[in-house]
């Protein structure tokens, strides 16, 4: 005689059951968050020099007290607040906040020669050139914060998916060919393309407590010769109550999303259910991508997939009489019936999901010349450990701090942080066939100046991935990719046009210096620093050493 029904028009649920089951149902409704909550997103971009960061303890492991660090930095006169964003969003909804300027620029330039014949005398008429831009592209420069916040399975923390971009205004370079005129040729025009200075880009997913401030980023400006200023991002997520104030009680409950339903003495089985926030299992190997229409056959198929995954990941068996049901229509409230042994495996598995999952990774990139290495007695047989070497290099005034990046991530998922300058340079294409000595006055000859555009990023790109060893809580499997690309050198190339009016045309193209690239996998204990080095030769032949220090922390 029990039943359940709902009216979607008024968001009303009607349940008919025993008093005991009604109480359980009410407890589940409270855990499922029937009253929608909002979360406040507060993001700040800060530019600080090495001396300011040293004064607030950034290089001494104080990054866990990010709120205090931010307050100290903003109270200093030598620290710049580059951008601040604050907004409110619903759980699970993507929000985008931006303050940008839109730039439009041409991808192609067509060049026309307009004038009299190139077969001219010293007193003859001139030929002029006109550049016509076309195929325009649009790009945004400024600050963009793309964020989505959801609840963890234990409903104590927040899962944040964050994409942040900070672009300065573009720099422009003229790629018009330069003509060294012999007689009567005039080509005073411009073909400009933008260089995009990306101060910082972060793509990350991580867990935080409501009201907790975290610091991310920590890269120098790719265009800064001194490499002495870092750009940091401070992010705070606060759960709000129905009145728009911070919900201080959020996350205080000890519930981990588990509810015992009943036991089955005749079969020796018991039933348990788990409330799973959308993001709680996304960060494992389980796929929670949901179709737009959840038909019964689709749900049945997905339940079988989940049962197979529980078997593979946690060793759960499914004897006769066991079952897995979907109580929510979206696989966010799952009901398990199984033996006590298998229920224990399920419980351990879910508690492992909601257990300390956050990984913090420090990646420090330093460039040192031979003088710095000699000052630190680097080539001595008595080498110091990696963490001590890192501190000594940071303290040396002539060592260039390319990046000292702090990342917060969900284990097992790759993150990205970078600071680059995106250079654009043309693919020239020139056609001389139409320029002949037999042209009549006012002849028009089309000359395609820029046929296409090539692009290349120069700067620092860091992509770490960290996984925790299941049987060793303090061991991390790390995959790390770091790419450091220096600025290009520009070289002019000349093309000599032969004819009655000879002239030399020069065009500029870039030469990119040698980069240091690391792509490696290793296992290390939480809190232990690992160092990698690469010797490079810069554009003028000087030997330098690039140091990459990597320190993962399991929180």
C-alpha positions in Angstrom: 0.0 0.0 0.0 3.0 2.3 0.0 3.4 4.8 -2.8 5.3 8.0 -3.8 4.2 10.7 -6.3 5.2 14.2 -7.3 3.9 17.3 -8.9 6.6 18.9 -11.0 4.6 22.1 -11.3 4.8 23.0 -7.6 7.9 20.8 -6.8 5.8 18.7 -4.4 6.5 15.1 -3.3 3.8 12.9 -1.7 5.0 9.8 0.2 2.7 7.1 1.7 4.6 4.6 3.9 5.1 3.6 7.5 6.2 6.1 10.1 9.6 4.5 10.3 10.2 4.8 6.6 8.8 8.3 6.5 11.4 9.4 9.0 14.1 7.8 6.9 12.7 9.5 3.8 12.8 12.9 5.5 16.4 12.4 6.6 17.3 11.6 3.0 15.5 14.7 1.7 17.5 16.9 4.2 20.7 15.3 2.9 19.8 15.7 -0.7 19.5 19.4 -0.2 15.9 20.0 -1.1 16.3 23.6 -0.3 18.7 24.8 -3.0 21.8 26.5 -1.7 23.9 29.2 -3.4 27.6 29.6 -3.2 29.6 32.8 -3.3 32.6 32.9 -5.6 35.4 35.3 -4.7 38.5 35.4 -6.9 41.4 37.8 -6.8 44.5 38.1 -9.1 47.5 39.6 -7.3 50.9 40.6 -8.7 53.8 40.4 -6.1 57.5 40.6 -6.3 59.9 38.1 -4.8 60.7 40.3 -1.8 57.0 40.8 -0.9 56.3 37.0 -1.2 59.3 36.3 1.0 58.1 38.7 3.6 54.7 36.9 3.9 56.2 33.4 3.9 55.2 32.3 0.5 58.5 30.4 0.0 58.4 29.0 3.5 55.4 26.7 3.3 52.8 29.3 4.5 50.6 28.6 1.5 48.1 26.7 3.6 47.2 30.0 5.3 46.2 31.6 2.1 43.6 34.0 3.6 46.2 35.5 6.0 48.8 35.7 3.2 46.3 37.6 1.0 45.6 40.1 3.7 49.3 40.7 4.3 50.0 41.1 0.6 47.2 43.6 0.0 48.4 45.7 2.9 51.7 46.2 1.2 52.4 49.1 -1.1 54.5 47.1 -3.5 51.7 44.6 -4.4 49.2 45.1 -7.2 45.6 43.8 -7.2 45.2 43.1 -10.9 41.6 42.0 -10.8 38.8 41.0 -8.4 35.6 39.0 -9.1 32.8 38.2 -6.8 29.5 36.5 -7.8 26.8 34.0 -6.6 25.8 30.8 -8.3 23.7 27.7 -7.7 25.3 24.4 -6.9 26.2 22.5 -10.0 25.7 25.4 -12.3 28.5 26.8 -14.5 29.1 30.6 -14.0 31.3 32.9 -16.1 32.5 36.2 -14.9 34.5 38.4 -17.2 35.9 41.9 -17.6 37.4 42.1 -21.1 38.1 44.2 -24.1 37.3 42.6 -27.5 39.9 43.1 -30.2 39.4 42.4 -33.9 42.3 41.8 -36.2 42.7 40.4 -39.7 44.1 37.0 -40.4 44.9 37.9 -44.0 46.2 40.9 -45.9 45.8 41.3 -49.6 48.2 43.8 -51.3 47.5 45.7 -54.5 49.9 47.7 -56.6 48.2 50.7 -58.1 49.9 53.0 -60.5 51.7 53.3 -63.8 54.0 50.9 -65.4 57.0 49.7 -63.5 59.0 50.4 -66.7 59.7 54.0 -65.8 62.5 56.5 -66.2 64.1 58.5 -63.5 61.4 61.1 -64.1 58.7 58.5 -64.5 55.6 58.0 -62.4 55.5 55.9 -59.2 53.7 52.7 -58.2 51.9 52.7 -54.8 50.9 49.6 -52.8 47.7 49.3 -50.7 47.1 46.5 -48.0 43.5 45.4 -47.6 42.8 43.4 -44.4 40.2 40.6 -44.4 39.1 37.5 -42.6 38.8 39.2 -39.2 39.2 37.2 -36.0 37.9 38.2 -32.5 39.7 37.7 -29.2 39.0 38.8 -25.7 41.7 40.4 -23.5 41.2 40.9 -19.7 40.1 38.6 -16.9 37.7 35.6 -17.3 36.7 33.3 -14.4 34.7 30.2 -15.4 33.6 28.2 -12.3 31.3 25.5 -11.3 30.8 24.4 -7.6 29.2 21.3 -6.4 29.0 19.3 -3.1 31.2 16.4 -2.2 29.7 13.0 -1.3 30.1 13.7 2.5 28.4 17.1 2.1 31.2 18.6 4.1 33.3 20.1 1.3 32.8 21.7 -2.1 34.1 20.4 -5.4 35.3 23.3 -7.5 36.0 23.2 -11.3 37.8 26.4 -12.1 39.1 27.9 -15.3 40.7 31.4 -15.0 42.4 33.5 -17.6 44.2 36.8 -17.3 45.3 38.4 -20.5 47.0 41.8 -20.9 46.3 44.1 -23.8 48.0 42.8 -27.0 51.2 44.0 -28.4 51.3 44.7 -32.1 53.9 44.0 -34.7 54.0 45.3 -38.3 54.7 42.5 -40.8 54.5 44.6 -43.9 57.3 43.9 -46.3 59.8 46.7 -46.5 60.8 47.9 -50.0 64.2 49.4 -50.5 63.1 51.6 -53.5 65.3 51.9 -56.5 62.9 54.0 -58.6 59.4 55.1 -58.3 58.0 52.5 -55.8 56.1 53.5 -52.8 54.8 51.0 -50.2 54.2 52.9 -47.0 51.5 50.7 -45.4 51.1 48.4 -42.4 50.2 44.8 -41.9 49.9 44.4 -38.1 49.2 41.2 -36.1 48.8 41.0 -32.3 50.9 39.1 -29.8 48.8 37.8 -26.9 50.3 38.1 -23.4 48.7 35.5 -21.2 49.7 36.4 -17.7 48.1 33.3 -16.2 45.8 30.5 -17.2 44.6 27.8 -14.7 42.4 24.8 -15.4 41.8 22.9 -12.2 39.4 20.8 -10.2 39.7 20.5 -6.4 38.0 20.2 -3.0 37.7 23.0 -0.5 35.8 23.7 2.7 33.2 26.5 2.6 34.9 29.8 3.5 38.4 28.4 2.9 40.8 30.5 0.8 43.3 28.8 -1.5 46.1 30.2 -3.5 47.0 29.0 -7.0 49.3 30.1 -9.8 52.6 31.6 -9.1 54.1 32.2 -12.6 56.3 35.0 -13.7 55.3 37.2 -16.7 56.6 35.4 -19.8 57.6 38.9 -21.2 59.4 39.9 -18.1 63.2 39.9 -18.5 64.0 40.1 -14.8 61.7 37.2 -13.8 61.1 38.8 -10.4 57.3 39.2 -10.2 54.8 36.4 -9.7 51.0 36.4 -10.5 48.9 34.6 -7.9 45.2 33.8 -7.8 43.3 33.6 -4.5 39.9 31.8 -4.5 37.3 31.6 -1.8 34.0 29.7 -2.0 31.3 30.3 0.6 28.0 28.5 1.0 25.2 31.0 1.6 22.0 30.5 3.6 18.6 31.5 2.3 19.2 35.1 3.5 22.4 35.5 1.5 24.7 35.3 4.5 27.5 32.8 4.9 26.2 29.5 6.2 28.5 28.8 9.1 26.9 25.5 9.9 27.7 24.0 6.4 30.0 21.0 6.6 29.7 20.5 10.3 27.6 17.3 10.0 29.5 14.1 10.5 27.3 12.3 7.9 29.2 10.8 5.0 26.1 10.3 2.8 25.3 6.8 4.1 22.0 5.5 5.4 21.2 2.0 6.7 17.9 0.8 5.4 17.1 -2.7 6.6 18.5 -6.2 7.1 17.3 -9.4 5.5 17.8 -12.2 8.0 16.5 -15.0 5.7 19.1 -14.3 3.0 21.8 -13.0 5.3 21.9 -9.7 3.4 21.5 -6.0 4.3 20.7 -2.9 2.4 22.5 0.4 2.5 22.1 3.5 0.4 24.5 6.4 -0.5 23.8 9.9 -1.5 26.5 10.9 -4.1 26.9 14.5 -5.2 27.4 14.7 -9.0 31.2 15.3 -8.6 31.9 12.8 -5.8 32.7 9.9 -8.2 33.5 11.9 -11.3 37.0 12.1 -10.0 37.5 8.4 -9.9 37.4 6.1 -12.9 33.6 6.0 -12.8 31.7 7.7 -15.7 28.8 9.7 -14.5 28.0 11.4 -17.8 24.2 11.4 -18.0 22.1 11.3 -21.1 19.5 14.0 -21.6 16.6 11.5 -21.3 16.9 8.8 -18.7 14.8 6.0 -20.1 14.4 2.8 -18.1 16.5 0.7 -20.4 19.3 3.3 -20.3 19.2 3.3 -16.5 19.3 -0.5 -16.4 22.3 -0.6 -18.7 24.1 2.0 -16.6 23.4 0.1 -13.4 25.1 -3.0 -14.9 28.1 -0.8 -15.8 28.3 0.5 -12.3 28.1 -3.0 -10.8 31.0 -4.0 -13.0 33.0 -0.9 -11.9 32.3 -1.6 -8.2 33.6 -5.1 -8.8 36.7 -3.9 -10.6 37.6 -1.1 -8.2 36.5 -2.4 -4.8 36.2 -6.1 -5.3 32.4 -6.2 -4.7 30.7 -9.4 -5.7 27.1 -9.7 -6.6 25.7 -13.0 -5.4 22.1 -14.2 -6.1 19.6 -11.9 -4.4 21.9 -8.9 -4.4 21.0 -5.8 -6.3 21.8 -2.1 -7.0 19.0 0.4 -7.6 18.7 4.0 -8.6 16.5 5.9 -6.2 16.9 9.3 -7.8 16.6 8.8 -11.5 20.1 10.3 -11.9 22.3 7.8 -10.1 23.0 10.3 -7.3 21.1 8.2 -4.7 22.0 4.5 -5.0 20.6 1.6 -3.0 22.7 -1.5 -2.4 21.5 -4.9 -1.3 24.3 -7.4 -0.6 26.0 -9.5 1.9 27.6 -7.8 5.0 31.1 -8.5 3.5 30.3 -6.8 0.2 28.5 -4.0 2.0 31.6 -3.4 4.0 33.6 -3.1 0.8 31.1 -0.6 -0.6 31.3 1.4 2.6 35.1 1.4 2.6 35.0 2.4 -1.0 32.7 5.4 -0.5 34.5 6.5 2.6 37.7 6.4 0.5 36.1 8.7 -2.0 35.1 11.3 0.6 38.4 10.9 2.6 41.3 13.3 2.2 41.3 13.5 -1.6 42.9 16.9 -2.2 46.3 17.1 -3.6 48.5 20.2 -3.5 51.4 20.4 -5.8 54.3 22.9 -5.7 56.3 23.2 -9.0 59.2 25.6 -8.9 61.2 26.5 -12.1 64.5 28.4 -11.7 67.1 29.5 -14.2 70.6 29.7 -13.0 73.8 30.7 -14.8 77.3 29.4 -14.1 78.1 32.1 -11.6 75.1 31.2 -9.4 76.0 27.5 -9.5 79.6 28.3 -8.4 78.3 30.6 -5.6 76.2 27.7 -4.3 79.0 25.2 -4.7 76.6 23.2 -6.9 79.3 20.9 -8.4 80.7 19.9 -5.1 80.6 16.2 -4.1 78.7 17.2 -0.9 75.4 18.0 -2.5 72.4 19.2 -0.4 68.9 17.8 -0.7 66.5 19.1 -3.3 64.4 21.2 -0.9 67.5 23.0 0.5 68.9 23.6 -3.0 65.5 25.1 -4.0 65.6 27.6 -1.0 69.2 28.6 -1.8 68.4 29.2 -5.4 65.4 31.4 -4.6 67.5 33.4 -2.1 70.2 34.1 -4.7 69.6 37.5 -6.4 71.0 36.4 -9.8 68.9 33.3 -10.1 65.8 33.9 -12.3 62.5 32.6 -10.8 60.6 31.4 -13.8 57.7 30.0 -11.7 56.9 29.0 -8.2 53.5 27.5 -8.8 51.1 26.2 -6.2 48.3 24.0 -7.6 45.4 22.4 -5.8 43.8 19.5 -7.6 41.7 16.4 -7.4 43.9 13.3 -7.4 44.0 11.4 -10.7 43.0 14.4 -12.9 45.4 16.5 -14.9 45.7 20.2 -14.3 47.1 23.1 -16.3 48.7 26.3 -15.4 50.6 28.5 -17.8 52.0 32.0 -18.5 52.8 32.6 -22.1 53.1 35.1 -24.9 51.4 33.8 -28.0 53.3 35.0 -31.1 51.7 35.2 -34.4 53.7 35.4 -37.6 52.8 35.4 -41.2 53.0 32.9 -44.0 54.0 35.2 -46.8 53.0 34.5 -50.3 54.0 36.8 -53.1 53.0 36.8 -56.8 55.1 38.8 -59.2 53.6 37.4 -62.4 51.3 40.3 -62.9 54.0 42.9 -62.5 55.5 43.3 -66.0 57.1 46.0 -68.0 54.3 45.9 -70.6 51.6 47.2 -68.3 49.7 50.2 -69.3 49.1 53.3 -67.1 46.8 52.8 -64.1 47.3 49.0 -64.2 46.3 47.1 -61.1 48.4 44.1 -60.0 47.3 42.0 -57.0 50.0 40.8 -54.6 49.0 38.6 -51.7 51.0 39.8 -48.8 50.0 37.4 -46.0 48.4 34.2 -47.0 48.0 32.7 -43.5 49.1 33.0 -39.9 51.1 30.6 -37.7 51.1 30.7 -33.9 53.4 29.6 -31.2 53.4 30.0 -27.4 56.5 31.1 -25.5 56.7 31.0 -21.8 55.9 28.3 -19.1 53.3 25.5 -19.3 52.9 23.1 -16.3 50.7 20.1 -16.5 50.8 17.8 -13.4 48.8 14.7 -12.5 49.0 13.1 -9.1 47.4 9.8 -7.9 47.5 8.4 -4.4 48.6 4.8 -3.9 45.7 2.8 -2.5 47.9 0.6 -0.2 50.3 3.4 0.8 48.5 6.5 2.0 51.6 8.8 1.8 52.9 7.6 -1.7 52.1 9.6 -4.8 52.3 8.5 -8.4 53.2 11.7 -10.3 53.1 12.5 -14.0 54.7 15.9 -14.8 55.0 17.8 -18.0 56.8 21.2 -18.0 57.6 23.2 -21.1 59.7 26.3 -21.0 60.1 28.2 -24.3 62.2 31.3 -24.7 61.3 34.4 -26.7 61.9 34.4 -30.4 64.6 36.2 -32.3 63.5 38.0 -35.4 65.4 37.9 -38.7 64.8 39.8 -41.9 64.8 38.0 -45.2 65.3 39.8 -48.5 63.8 39.1 -51.9 65.1 40.9 -54.9 62.7 41.8 -57.6 64.3 41.8 -61.0 63.1 44.1 -63.8 63.2 47.6 -65.1 62.7 48.9 -61.6 64.7 46.6 -59.4 64.1 46.8 -55.6 64.7 44.7 -52.5 61.9 43.5 -50.4 62.5 42.3 -46.8 60.2 40.3 -44.5 60.6 39.3 -40.8 60.2 35.8 -39.5 60.9 34.4 -36.0 63.6 32.0 -34.8 62.6 30.3 -31.5 65.3 29.5 -29.0 65.9 26.1 -27.6 63.4 25.2 -24.8 63.6 23.0 -21.8 60.9 20.3 -21.8 60.2 17.7 -19.1 57.8 14.8 -19.5 58.3 12.2 -16.7 56.6 9.8 -14.3 57.8 9.0 -10.9 56.7 7.9 -7.4 57.5 10.0 -4.3 56.3 10.4 -0.8 54.0 13.3 0.2 56.0 16.4 1.1 59.2 15.2 -0.5 60.9 17.4 -3.1 62.2 16.0 -6.4 64.5 18.0 -8.6 65.1 17.7 -12.4 67.7 19.7 -14.3 68.3 20.6 -18.0 71.3 22.5 -19.5 70.4 24.9 -22.3 72.2 27.5 -24.4 70.5 30.8 -24.9 70.4 32.8 -28.1 73.8 34.4 -27.6 75.6 31.2 -26.6 75.5 31.4 -22.8 75.1 28.2 -20.8 72.3 28.0 -18.3 70.7 25.4 -16.2 67.0 25.0 -15.7 65.9 23.5 -12.4 62.4 22.0 -11.9 61.4 21.3 -8.2 58.3 19.2 -7.7 56.7 18.7 -4.2 53.3 16.9 -3.9 51.2 17.2 -0.7 48.3 14.9 0.2 45.8 16.8 2.4 
